[in-house]
Amino acid sequence: MSETTYTFNDFIDAIDEDLGVQLGIGTRDLPDYPYNEDWQTCQEDLAFVAPEDAERRRDVFRNHVSYTVEDVMSENAIDIYPYAMPY
């Protein structure tokens, strides 16, 4: 994505892409995850980056997508193995 303005749909599309690679599923398969909350956090962080700094905005956006994908994967693992200890 070369744009410097991101939307919720861009966020969901990027998450779908990463989840498809990592787990073979998408956001529609996990509708109970609070994607809106993660998007709001991403928007707050993007607000502190100058619009003309496209590279930094892209990095912030991609980092938030990665954080969300990691959270979804962690919650998915907890749902699959509810009694397994993470350590």
N, C-alpha and C positions, 0 to 999 in steps of 0.2 A: 504494500500500500504506500503510495507516494503522497497521499493527501496529508494535510496537517490538521484537518478537522475530522474527528471521528464521531460516529453515532453508535447508539446501542446496537443497531443491526450489524455494524462492522465488528463490534465487540463479540456478539454472539457468533457471527460467521467465523471469526478467528478461533474462538473456543471450539466450535464444531470441528474445524479443520484439525486442531491439535488433539481433541478427544478421539476423533476418527482414527488418527494414527496411533495414539496410545492405547485406547481401549476398544476401538471398533464401534463406538456409540456416539451419539450427539446430544445436544442440549434437550432435544425433544424426548429423549429416552429418560432423562432425569429432570422432570419438570419441578420437583420440589426443592431444588437447590436455589438459593437466593441470588440469582445472577444480577438482579437490579441493584442489590446492595454493593456488589463488587464493582458494577458499572459506576455507581455514584462515587465510590472511592477513587476510581480511575479518573472520573471527571474532575474531582477536587484536586488531584495531583496534576492533571493536565492544565488546570487553571493557573498554576504557578510557573508554567513554561511559556516563553514568548512564542507567539504564533509563527514567527519567521524562523524559529529554530526547529525545523522539520525533523532533523535527525534525533534530537532530544525527545520531541513529542512521540516519535515512532518508538523509541526505546522505552519510554514510560508506558505507552500503550501495550507493547509486547510484554513488558514485565508484568503488568496487571493481568494480561491474558494467561501468562505462565502461572502466576499465583493462583488464579481461579482454577486452571486445569489441575494443578497440584492439589488444591483443596477438594475438588470433585473426586479425584483419584483416591485421596485419603478417606473421604466419606464413603466411597464405594467399597474400599477395602474393609472398613469398619462394618458396613452393612453385610458384607459377605462373611466375615469372620468376627462376629460381635464379641467373642470371648477370648480372642487372641490378644496377647499383650504386644505392644509395638516395640518392646525392647527385651 
